[in-house]
Amino acid sequence: MFYALCSEALAQQKLTIASGNFAPYFQEDDVTGDGYFDLILLKVLNKEGYNNINLVSLNNDAIKRYFINGVADVAINYTAMPPSNSYTSKYRVKFLNRVIMHTDQWSNDIKKLHDLDGFTLASFTGASNLFGNEFKKFTQSDSVKYFETANQQALNKLLHKNKIDVRIGDYLMFYRHTAYISGLNPNDYVSLDLLDYQGSFIVFHDKKLRDRFDHKLGQLIQSGEINTITQEWLKFYNLPSAIEHTFFPSIADR
């Protein structure tokens, strides 16, 4: 009887989630299909008995504001350092962030960040705080031209039109835009794993909710269910397989 009452209470408890707003990782207006991280988050919380969930699609700055001001109970893709009074999941969300450029003679010689001296680079807003101190110092140096923008499709277009030399960001987002929205050939570009990138945070105001989330997500990872969802999602969006990539790394893995 007590268990049934607890389950009913959880089912009725409303949770507000501050989430991302760009496809294919999150819900986006006029885009068919579920965002990957939204899909996983809802799967985990539903299995823990939470069914009254309000998912709010926001940009990175708004995610932070919603959570700090107590509007959201949970925030995913929290790119800043979480507040001291919050509870951080031991799992993070990790995009397939890469250094992307046209396949060219000079691109074959890029083995490390400083090989990009003299080039024009661009990335999404906040990137300089995500990819480690070496990246931040490099982008602030006089040896490169670097800027950030909130419009990631604009970054793709700039690279397509040779307005920039390097686009730094998620490869699957780039692939989707290039192959299916712009009608170009992704094989005309090279994607290099040169970034010190550990992923962004999932944060909670309630410790018990965080603990329940971590426990259930860990179970779903171990059982292989998360991998099944991942492969189905990649197939739905006609994206290349990312079997070698862990979208939910644990801090214990590093």
BELFEN-V676373 format. One record per run of one state. SS is the DSSP state (H for helix, E for strand, C for the rest). FROM is the first residue (numbers start at 1). TO is the last residue. Records with the same first field share a line. If there is no record, write none. Layout:
SS = FROM-TO ; FROM-TO
//
This chain:
C = 1-1 ; 13-13 ; 20-35 ; 48-51 ; 58-59 ; 69-73 ; 79-86 ; 89-90 ; 92-92 ; 94-96 ; 103-105 ; 110-112 ; 117-119 ; 125-126 ; 130-131 ; 140-144 ; 150-151 ; 161-165 ; 182-185 ; 193-199 ; 205-206 ; 224-224 ; 237-249 ; 254-254
H = 2-12 ; 36-47 ; 60-68 ; 106-109 ; 113-116 ; 127-129 ; 132-139 ; 152-160 ; 171-181 ; 186-188 ; 207-223 ; 225-236 ; 251-253
E = 14-19 ; 52-57 ; 74-78 ; 87-88 ; 91-91 ; 93-93 ; 97-102 ; 120-124 ; 145-149 ; 166-170 ; 189-192 ; 200-204 ; 250-250
//
